[in-house]
Amino acid sequence: MKVLNLARMVVSLRGLPKKWQITIYLLAGLAAGLALFISRISNAASYLSESPQTCMNCHVMTDAYASWQRGSHGRVTVCNDCHVPHTNPVAKYAFKASDGLKHSYVFTFRLEPQALDLSKGAKPVVQDNCVRCHSQVLEMIRLSDSSQRKCWDCHNNIHGPIHGISSSPAELRPELPNAGLGINGKGDN
Amino acid sequence: MSESNVNNSTKSGQVPNLPLWAGVAIAVLAAGAIFLLGLLAVSIMERRWESQRPVMVLKPVADYEPDSANWGVNYPRQYDSYLKNRVSDTNTKFGGASHRDYLETDPRKVILWTGSAFSKDYLQARGHYYAIEDVTNSKRVSVPFQAATCWTCKGTDVPRMMAKMGVKEFYAGNFHDLKNEMTHPVGCRDCHDPQTMKLQITRPALREAFAVMGADINSVTHQQMRSLVCAQCHSEYYFRTDESAGMKNYLVFPWKNGTGAEAILSYYNDINFTDFVNPISKTPMIKVQHPDYETYLTGIHAYRDVSCADCHMPYRTEGGSKFTDHHVQSPLLNISASCAVCHRWSEDEMRVRVEAIQTKMQDSLIAAEDALVEAHFDIAAASQAGVSDNDLSQPRRLLRDAQFYWDYISSSNGMGFHSPTESMRITGLSIDLAQQARVLMARLLAEKGVSKQPAYPDISSRQNASQVSQQFTEGRQTKLLP
């Protein structure tokens, strides 16, 4: 009850002079509008989807996208099939959210390395997903439940032999979806 | 009226009033949130913009524009990274961009190069940015005359002056006369076309060498150009003087018989070329100059079509834009962007593996140096024992070839890493030939009744080695016979 009262107090701005109330509501409205705008230009809604296009909303993943699309996995899987857990929906979205937050932090502050590698947390997830689909092939292989070796220690070509985030020429990069109003329309160069 | 309202609600006790400071705090927080959201929005839009408009030419670059800063206006990322070539304190185990003094660390070189300016001054080269400054300060440049050819690889004023003076005339001039024209170090104009930014060959020697080999330098791929622009300077060369052809100190790459070490040596032997005579053994020597490109061609990276730039100037991605890192440096200083793109191991593991290869290479080079130094002294001792020049011609020929092969690897950058097995093979050739010479010397000395080892002088420090070098140069040689 107390918490609810406190919330009502803050939201209603009760007791403040009218001018203050108008100013604060105006600012809050601006912030909300800006947040909407950002969710539009950052294609935020797409993060709830399964589409591989989502992963290259920022430019770090364009080479991973290009190499996936042209590789054997491009015909049968999407990014999420390998890179997020599929044990249950909660684990999946929790992983997606924490990964996404980390990525947006790294990208915004320009901390991205030039050659990407799986993070410590991502390794068991991808390994589980390899086994999830390829379990039949692995039945006869004793290493399949080894915690020492990962599938990609040998099959290191899944995303092609080159791993730099600039390994495909810029012209080959998939275009970003239009952000609206044509201000960032694609193909205008 | 308002007062009573306020009192009413307070009395009802459900929703209390906010104090004024809370309003201020909320407003400040909201404003801060808008500020941060604005920054984020701008960041996102900038990144999108970068990926769509990678290049904008603000100011067209003039033909022969030597000042890289004027190119940098249009290509800020490339130029910013180019400016990092000013770094001159980096060191890897065997290389880097600092002025490492090779003669201090290895006094054998003083003996091997006695008779050439390299025995006086031989520092590890700093970055491209210091090309003009370092050649100007080098003690290897003699006064009052030094071939102007020495400017050829030092800066962006060279293409301009060659166009103005003519290539033959440029080479034939005096280094010191061109000092005022040469003010911009190696930069954009050396590799790029000012209009299209395409890579281009600006130095005639490489063009001419391709023509002599019957190869067409205009029909190479972009990927090959990413090595060939480096090969314009990072190759073995000599100065050709041929009055009948009107050539004086004309820069030539000795590739007529091919670009392998044996092919280059056979070319020099065919024309009886001599850079200097080592006064210790009175042997006519060849001084090899960084055959980096030729060595690279024999290695696995060249076989896989990996270019010089792929490792020494790797691509970078910053935000939405991809560009070539113009800070030219040892890949060991930039392993994650350079090696790790293809080789998926940790930086430490990569460094350890590379240094292991280089350390083995250095061990072999030092073994070759020891054999070469003793061969020089063996011949000097035989001469003192009265062995005729005629009898000494064969061992001198062996020693000349042996030192060529050693220098071929020693003077190359990368401590053999550009092509480890080939570098080891050539160093092996050097050791073999040097020891063959020493076997001959042992026989010739035996014929004169000398069966003991000559008294090799102490060259364990640069000072001692320089002293010995000086004595032989002045003809006051120490007695080597036991």
Interface residues (C-beta under 8 A of the other chain):
Chain A: N5 R8 M9 V10 S12 L13 R14 G15 L16 P17 W20 Q21 T23 I24 L27 A28 L30 A31 L34 A35 F37 I38 I41 S42 C58 H59 V60 F107 T108 R110 E112 P113 Q114 A115 D117 N156 P161 I162 H163 G164 I165 S166 S167 P169 A170 R173 L176 A179 N184 K186 D188 N189
Chain B: V6 S9 Q14 V15 P16 N17 L18 P19 L20 A22 G23 V24 I26 A27 A30 A31 A33 I34 L37 G38 L40 A41 S43 I44 M45 R47 R48 W49 E50 S51 Q52 R53 P54 P314 Y315 R316 T317 E318 G319 G320 S321 K322 S336 A337 A340 V341 C342 R344
